[in-house]
């Protein structure tokens, strides 16, 4: 393997594993030289800076990849949000007796009144999320509701990445065709809402820029 090929492989691996760098490259927010200096310190100070810059520029960010990523953020920005607090979560063994108890619980909770009783089945256990009436678990729930006609392929990966970048732990998640439900620590609800609000602000700013560009194009057409 040549020296340059090895540098390209190392830089590509580092970018692939760092969602914040990949996200910023996709949007064109990154100063390539500054990023190269950052990567150089992670690899070795003896690695050629020019070689790293060249490797970054060769990183595969095709127009199709950029458009798919942009579309996922646009879908997330348009999602309707709903949150609630005072929830708790229990982890129980996946046994016959537990199944019978869970079946009986469905008759206790009144979903028409907004009461929560969610069952998440894993391979060896069952997670139950419900209203915090007797236990003090301090959990909250955030629902993201999408347009039913949209494809949500890759959208949850964006949600998870953005939240993880801010050191917020998703305790449980329920994914439906038109809705993502996140179970979080109650204290993390507001920070998570702020993250999503920030994404909305990107989308709004992009629309303003598109509108301004359209106005400029129209003005040039009239003058022309």
C-alpha positions in Angstrom: 0.0 0.0 0.0 1.4 3.4 -1.0 2.0 6.2 1.5 -0.8 8.3 -0.1 -3.3 5.4 -0.2 -2.6 4.8 3.5 -3.3 8.4 4.3 -6.5 8.4 2.3 -7.7 5.3 4.1 -6.9 6.7 7.6 -8.6 10.0 6.9 -11.6 8.3 5.3 -12.0 6.1 8.4 -11.7 9.0 10.8 -14.4 11.0 8.9 -16.7 8.0 8.6 -16.5 7.5 12.4 -17.1 11.1 13.3 -20.7 12.2 12.5 -20.0 15.8 13.4 -17.3 16.1 10.8 -19.3 14.2 8.2 -22.3 16.4 8.8 -20.3 19.6 8.5 -18.6 18.5 5.3 -22.0 17.6 3.8 -23.2 21.1 4.5 -20.0 22.8 3.4 -19.4 24.3 6.8 -15.9 23.1 7.3 -12.6 25.0 6.8 -10.6 22.2 5.0 -7.2 23.4 6.3 -8.4 23.6 9.9 -9.9 20.1 9.6 -6.7 18.8 8.2 -4.7 20.3 11.1 -7.1 18.6 13.5 -6.8 15.3 11.8 -3.0 15.6 11.6 -2.8 15.9 15.4 -5.0 12.8 15.7 -2.8 10.8 13.3 0.8 12.1 13.6 2.4 15.5 13.5 4.8 14.0 10.9 2.0 13.3 8.5 2.0 15.7 5.5 -0.6 18.4 5.9 -1.0 18.7 2.1 -1.6 14.9 1.9 -4.3 15.1 4.5 -6.0 18.1 2.7 -5.9 16.1 -0.5 -7.5 13.1 1.3 -10.3 15.2 2.7 -11.0 16.6 -0.7 -11.2 13.1 -2.1 -13.7 12.0 0.5 -16.8 10.8 -1.2 -19.5 13.5 -0.8 -21.4 12.9 -4.1 -24.3 15.2 -4.9 -26.6 12.3 -4.4 -25.3 11.8 -0.8 -25.6 15.5 -0.1 -29.2 15.6 -1.3 -30.2 12.6 0.7 -28.7 14.0 3.8 -30.3 17.4 3.3 -33.6 15.8 2.7 -33.4 13.9 6.0 -32.8 17.1 7.9 -35.6 18.8 6.1 -38.0 16.1 7.1 -36.8 16.3 10.7 -37.2 20.1 10.6 -40.9 19.8 9.6 -41.8 17.2 12.2 -44.5 18.1 14.7 -43.3 17.7 18.3 -45.1 16.6 21.4 -43.6 16.0 24.9 -44.7 14.8 28.3 -43.1 14.2 31.7 -43.7 12.1 34.7 -43.1 8.7 33.1 -41.3 5.7 34.4 -39.8 2.5 32.9 -39.5 -1.0 34.1 -37.5 -3.9 32.7 -39.0 -7.3 33.3 -38.1 -10.9 32.3 -39.7 -12.3 29.2 -41.8 -15.0 30.9 -45.4 -16.4 30.6 -46.5 -14.9 33.9 -45.3 -11.4 32.9 -47.2 -11.7 29.6 -50.4 -12.4 31.5 -49.9 -9.5 33.9 -49.2 -7.1 30.9 -52.4 -8.3 29.2 -54.4 -7.3 32.4 -52.7 -3.9 32.5 -54.2 -2.9 29.2 -57.6 -2.9 30.9 -56.4 -0.5 33.6 -55.0 2.3 31.5 -57.4 4.6 29.7 -55.7 5.6 26.4 -58.5 8.0 25.5 -57.5 10.1 28.5 -53.9 10.2 27.4 -52.6 7.7 29.9 -49.4 5.9 28.8 -48.6 2.2 28.8 -46.1 1.2 26.2 -44.5 -2.2 25.9 -41.2 -2.6 24.1 -40.3 -6.3 23.5 -36.6 -7.3 23.3 -35.1 -10.7 22.8 -34.7 -11.5 26.5 -36.6 -8.8 28.3 -39.6 -6.5 28.1 -39.4 -2.7 28.8 -42.6 -1.1 30.1 -43.0 2.7 29.9 -46.0 4.1 31.8 -47.3 7.0 33.8 -45.2 7.6 36.9 -48.0 7.1 39.5 -46.2 5.0 42.0 -42.5 5.0 41.0 -40.2 8.0 40.8 -38.1 7.3 37.7 -38.0 10.9 36.3 -38.4 10.0 32.6 -40.0 12.0 29.8 -41.2 11.3 26.3 -40.7 13.2 23.1 -42.8 12.3 20.0 -41.8 13.4 16.5 -44.7 13.1 14.1 -44.1 13.2 10.4 -46.1 13.7 7.2 -47.5 10.2 6.3 -46.4 10.6 2.7 -42.7 11.0 3.5 -40.1 8.3 3.5 -38.3 8.2 6.9 -35.4 6.2 5.7 -32.3 7.3 7.7 -34.2 10.0 9.6 -33.9 8.3 13.0 -30.1 7.9 12.4 -30.0 11.7 12.1 -32.1 12.2 15.3 -29.9 9.7 17.2 -26.6 11.3 15.9 -27.7 14.9 16.8 -28.8 13.8 20.3 -25.7 11.7 20.9 -23.4 14.6 19.9 -24.9 16.5 22.8 -24.2 13.6 25.3 -27.9 12.9 25.7 -28.9 9.3 26.4 -32.0 7.8 24.7 -33.4 5.3 27.2 -35.8 3.7 24.8 -37.3 4.4 21.4 -40.4 3.3 19.5 -40.3 3.7 15.7 -43.4 3.8 13.6 -44.0 4.6 10.0 -45.1 8.2 10.8 -43.7 8.7 14.3 -40.6 8.4 16.4 -41.1 8.2 20.2 -38.0 8.9 22.4 -37.9 8.0 26.1 -35.4 10.3 27.8 -34.4 11.4 31.3 -36.8 14.2 32.1 -33.9 16.6 32.6 -32.9 16.0 28.9 -36.3 16.9 27.4 -35.6 20.7 27.1 -32.0 20.3 25.8 -33.4 17.8 23.2 -36.1 20.2 22.2 -33.5 22.9 21.8 -31.5 20.7 19.5 -34.5 20.1 17.3 -35.4 23.8 17.4 -31.8 24.6 16.1 -32.4 22.2 13.2 -35.6 24.0 12.4 -33.7 27.3 12.4 -31.3 25.9 9.8 -34.3 24.9 7.6 -35.9 28.4 8.0 -32.6 30.1 7.1 -32.2 27.9 4.0 -35.7 28.9 2.9 -34.9 32.6 3.4 -31.8 32.2 1.3 -33.7 30.3 -1.4 -36.4 33.0 -1.5 -33.7 35.8 -1.7 -32.0 34.0 -4.6 -35.3 33.5 -6.4 -36.0 37.3 -6.0 -32.6 38.1 -7.4 -33.1 35.8 -10.4 -36.5 37.3 -11.1 -35.0 40.8 -10.9 -32.2 39.9 -13.3 -34.8 38.3 -15.7 -36.9 41.5 -15.7 -33.8 43.7 -16.3 -32.5 41.3 -18.9 
